[in-house]
Amino acid sequence: MHGYEIANAIQRTSDDVLQVEEGSLYPALQRMLIKGWVRAHWGVTPGNRRARYYQLTAAGRTQLEVELSQFERVIGAITRVIQMA
Amino acid sequence: MGWLSELGRRLWMLWHGRQFDADLEEEIRLHLELREQDQMQAGLPPTEARHRALRQFGNEMSLREKSHMEWGWQWLEHLLQDVNYGLRAMLRSPGITLVALLSLALGIGANTAIFSLIDAVMLRSLPVKEPARLVLVGDGSDCCVSDYFPNQILYSYPFYREMQKKNQVFSDFAAVFSMMSRVHGSVEGRTEAEPLNVQLVSGTYFSTLGVQAYAGRTLTDEDDRIPDGNPVAVVSYRWWTRSLARDPSVLNRKVKIGSTIYTIVGVGPQEFFGTKVGESPDLWISLSMQKELPPYFDGYGNNLIESLYLIGRLKSAVNMTEATANANLVYQQILHGFPDAPLNQENLEKLKATRIELTRMATGLSELRTHFSEPLKILLVIVALVLLIACANIANLLLARSTARARELAVRQALGAGRARLIRQLLTESLVLALAGGAMGLAFEAGASHLLLRLASIGADPLALDVSMNARLFFFALGVTVVTALLFGTIPAFCATKVQLTESLKEGRGITGAGAKSSLARSLVVTQIAFSMLLLVGAGLFLHSLVNLTSVDAGFNREHVLRLQTDATSLGYKEGVRLTQLYQQVEERVRALPGVRAASYSLFTFNEGSWNNPVSVEGYVSADSHRDVHHNVVGIDYFAVMGIPLSAGRGFRPQDTATSPKVAVISETMARTMFPPGSPVGHRYSRGSDKDIEVIGVVGDVKVNSLQEAPQPVDYYPYPQQAQMLNDFEVRYSGSLDAVISAVRKGIHDVDPHLPISNVTTLNEQVGRSIADQRLVAQLSTFFGLLAVFLSCIGIYGVMSYVVTKRTNEIGIRMALGAQRTGVLWIVLREILMLAATGVAIGVPIALAADRLVSNMLFGLKPGDPITLVCATSVLLVVATIAGYLPARRASRVDPIVALRYE
């Protein structure tokens, strides 16, 4: 996916709940590039425009799992706290 | 390895920075356009669609910057910007930059040059295996050949062999002759003899040091077993290069010295110069050959002729305390065990009380160190002070410039530059300046260190020291440069950025902080003057001391004496009648030359070491009887050549021959302190096995080894009666030195065309060399003292110009109110004199304190020498006034109308 698609995907999948400043996607992508979590290459969009496509690397997938499990722990904890209330 | 590939990606980005920025820009543009299209498809009008796309995206510029910064290179980009800016700032004021650069180059160069000598003489380890484990038995404080018992500095060859066997603390053990033999020899196939420096060493020398041959082999213990049996030599890389032009078949070449032909078996490594810093032997020959090598020492089998330094390599588990204990144990055993040891009651007690010490010799042996350690340290302090003065100057220049740049800096701060960022920029500019100065300094250093080496040479040959650039020197220079940049850059940077914005941005010259700045500048100038005072007093003391030294009465007349050395021993002459005849023929031939008044051979002239031991006068014992007497062996004309006055009796005559009764001439001190009252002429004394020496005359006292020494007992023997190799030949001449030199050379070669002549110089020059260390310090401290004063003058001039410019309004008002020009001149001059006087007042006590530290370098002076203090003070005050006069005159020429209108 290229940057615009990613932004759209986030918006769509979250049913427009997550509406961040779209541009802040780009520094985040740079950060992930440095860490080696994503790979980028230039391709062509269906509309025949040049675009940079990002792809998750193996390291990125591992990192994702780490982050997800951490996230789930936090969410789980929050949920439990809220349910108790 | 994650961080490594991450670094790789970051570097990739750094290298392709432009491409990255362009990619990002394109990516974002695509994003915005696609969003705009989507919005239009959703039915929005084009303008609205565009605006909404932009709004949704956020601040494009700042996001792009943020993405760029993610890569973490902005520090480098800022640094490059600052360096670039610094370079441009330097070029903008070329005058200031030039002055700053020159003083920095001189300061850093001088520091590095002095340090290069310190490094070579005192710090650098020998280029051998694990130099830290090498120790010297004894402290190496004496040299040459001795028969003193019990000796704790020099050792005999049998002692070396015994200690090698008996000790339990050294893994390897070697001996090296305590002096280098300066002989002449010829490479086989050549007729011309060349000077050769030969170092006699034990066969274990190279293996103990862990030095491998560059070509061929080194000496082995086998080479050192049979006396006179194995004439082989290892040559130095330098000599191989110089004399054999790196002949690849060097191992087939032979060298003839005296009557022996040595086979070259190896070439030493390039960096190896032996174990004595400042010397560089051409050949290493085993100690077993000493009797065949001029001057034909005969100590190989003698238990009691001590001439060797012993070097051990500590076993890995042994520390110095254990080694010292064991060495002492073995020492006592060996000396008690020699069957011929003179173990009378007195010597037994002496031996019992004798403790030998071990000295670490990682940095090698060196006489230079004793001569030059202190002078070099003093010089390093001097050049460091000069550099500080230069720093103060540059700080002042930067302060002045920061005032000129006050508005620029204020504008930058107003636009949001942080103070830390500005300070960093200013410091970077200083660093750029310092690095440029440092680079120039290194270029300057290369020349300066060789000049220093020549100035510091005590002997005829320049010191064999490697002062070329190395890593330690480079880091020293770099360190000095960075410290310098911080010293001169920090204060101006802090002051310059401490700006009240509104004030600075307003028009007009009333810039706040100027008062604080000029008082800071003033204190810098006071510091400069105080340091200059210190340096001037130092220079004055060293100069005065040098003058005292050169005017010392040496007891001989050093003018108009040519001296040279001939090396008859290398031609195979041995002690005996033939040699005596050679000396007589040369003397006779030279004496007959026009322009020659007298000519004589001698064992020594001045500062060439000595042959000394006690004598006993028949039937008389005095408090001074045990004193060592310095012996000299001379020709008939010696006293005439040297201009030593005869005060009683007679000098030597041709009738004093090998068969006639033994005679001696003694010095006044010897006559006064060791003989019964009355004339000593006719008394007899003995020296060791030489009995019945009759005193036939008394001559004036002379200095033997240094101009500083107290009068010494000296006696002289005629050479026909003393079997000795004499190399020194002296000629008292009149007229032109050059003409006499060539005539004498020819005269000597008339007698023997092959007799090698070396070290041609004058007695005056020889005396001068004996105070090379004092001369070096005096010359350099004077040079740097004057340089310091000059730099301080620039400082005074700069600061006063600045002050005068600042005070133009005030002066204008004063003059408008009726002040006279001379009055104004005086106002400014008074301030200068105040600054100078304050500096001097601070400098004097420091100088007096520092005085005490160098007092043992001074001759014939009390600390706090008043003449020096008065001279230094007046020089500083006068020079300061001159430096300040120009700005003061400019102040007095201020036109009140112009000054007032300016506001």
Boltz contact constraints between the chains, C-beta under 6 A:
constraints:
  - contact:
      token1: [A, 3]
      token2: [B, 27]
      max_distance: 6.0
  - contact:
      token1: [A, 3]
      token2: [B, 31]
      max_distance: 6.0
  - contact:
      token1: [A, 4]
      token2: [B, 31]
      max_distance: 6.0
  - contact:
      token1: [A, 4]
      token2: [B, 34]
      max_distance: 6.0
  - contact:
      token1: [A, 21]
      token2: [B, 58]
      max_distance: 6.0
  - contact:
      token1: [A, 22]
      token2: [B, 56]
      max_distance: 6.0
  - contact:
      token1: [A, 22]
      token2: [B, 57]
      max_distance: 6.0
  - contact:
      token1: [A, 23]
      token2: [B, 57]
      max_distance: 6.0
  - contact:
      token1: [A, 23]
      token2: [B, 58]
      max_distance: 6.0
  - contact:
      token1: [A, 23]
      token2: [B, 63]
      max_distance: 6.0
  - contact:
      token1: [A, 26]
      token2: [B, 63]
      max_distance: 6.0
  - contact:
      token1: [A, 26]
      token2: [B, 67]
      max_distance: 6.0
  - contact:
      token1: [A, 27]
      token2: [B, 66]
      max_distance: 6.0
  - contact:
      token1: [A, 27]
      token2: [B, 67]
      max_distance: 6.0
  - contact:
      token1: [A, 27]
      token2: [B, 70]
      max_distance: 6.0
  - contact:
      token1: [A, 30]
      token2: [B, 67]
      max_distance: 6.0
  - contact:
      token1: [A, 30]
      token2: [B, 70]
      max_distance: 6.0
  - contact:
      token1: [A, 31]
      token2: [B, 70]
      max_distance: 6.0
  - contact:
      token1: [A, 34]
      token2: [B, 9]
      max_distance: 6.0
  - contact:
      token1: [A, 49]
      token2: [B, 30]
      max_distance: 6.0
  - contact:
      token1: [A, 51]
      token2: [B, 30]
      max_distance: 6.0
  - contact:
      token1: [A, 52]
      token2: [B, 27]
      max_distance: 6.0
